[in-house]
Amino acid sequence: MGKALEITDANFDEVLKSDKPVLVDFWAEWCGPCKMIGPIVEELAGDYDGKVVIGKMDVDMNSNTPAKFGIRSIPTLLVFKNGQIVDKQVGAVSKSTLAAKLESALNA
């Protein structure tokens, strides 16, 4: 079963080179809504194992990447395809909402 990758400033560019869509969950330990969406992101990593790269970036440990994308509030989830942002979600949402974004990226 797939598990969400730990994405850092150091490996971010490498992760984006994937030929699959990439979902990045920008989060922090102190963020309540992040804790709500965390288990959903892990479930999606299992559901989409082999189809989508799913990872989480702790914004307290990694500041360059969130700054690069202008992330001001968390959780923010970005969906990339071919290294470009194709979808964005700010705030906690349902699993079905995130799954629909992944399906859209897969079928684009």
Beta strands, then each sheet from edge to edge (+ up, - down):
strand 1: 5-6
strand 2: 22-27
strand 3: 53-58
strand 4: 76-81
strand 5: 84-90
sheet 1: 1+ 3+ 2+ 4- 5+
end
